[in-house]
């Protein structure tokens, strides 16, 4: 089972796994690791032998300027792993109060 909160990453994984492991039934779920127990139970995983976490940002996210993760390319200050989340990084920055030293 794979969990990711980025729908583009899930689609890339689905495409890769369909050719790399065509005989394996993979379950991919959109979600946040914070809800791993809920997502696992919903997908029929009551017990597991181990868990591997990949908590990084992908090169695709960094290279796609529209995603707003890049320091090397112009783009919006977005930084949402899941574009369905309403709050962007720019919204959070706007809420900060300026503090003088």
N, C-alpha and C positions, 0 to 999 in steps of 0.2 A: 504494500500500500504506500502511496506517495501523497503527501500533503504539501500544498503550497498556497500562499495567499495571492500569488500573481497568476492570473488566468493565462497570460502568454507563456509563462514557464510551464504550466500544466499542459498546454497544447503542444509545446515543443517536446515535452517528455512523452506525451501520448504518441506523437509521430515517431520519435526515436525508438521507443519500446516496441511499437508495432512491427518494425523491421528488424531490430536487434534481438528481440525475444518474442517471436510470433507465437510460440507455443505456451507462453506464460500468461495467465490471467491477472493483469495488473489492475488495481483499483486506485484511481487518482481522485483526490478530493480537494475542493477549494476550501481553504480555511487557514486559521492561525494556529500555530503550535500551542498557544495558550489554551486551546480547546481540544487538545489531542485526545483526551479520554473520551469526550463526547463524540468526536469524529470517528475514532476507532470503533466504539460500540455501534454507532450508526451504520458502519460498514462491515459489521460482523467480526471484528477483531476483539475478542474477549481476553485473550492471552497472547503475549508475544515473547519471542526468545531474545530480542534485542531491538534497540532503536539507534538509528544513525541520523544525526541532525546536520543539515547544511544550513547554517544561519547567515550566510554571506549574501552579498549583492552580486548579481551575475554581470558578466561582461555585456550582455545584451541590454540590461537595464542601464549600465553606465554609458554605453555607446549610442543609445537612442535618446537624442536630446529632448524629445517631447516628454520623456519620463521624468525629467528634472533631477537626475542624480549626478550628472556630469559636472566636473570642474573644468573640463577641457573644451566644452562646446556650449554655445549659447542656448538657452532654453528656459522655460518657466521653473520657478522653485516649487516643484511638485513633490517628488520623493515618496509617492504612495506606492506600496507594493501591489495593492489592489485598487485599481482605478474606480471601483464602486464606492470606496470610502469617501465621504463628502469633504473632509478636512484635508487641505494640502499643507505642505510645509510653509508656504507663504502665509497662509492663514494663521498658523501658530506664531510665526515671527511678528506679524502685525499686532498680536495680542501682548507682546512683551513690552514692558515699560522700560524706558531709557533710564539708566542709572548713571549719575555723574560721579566721577572719582574724587 
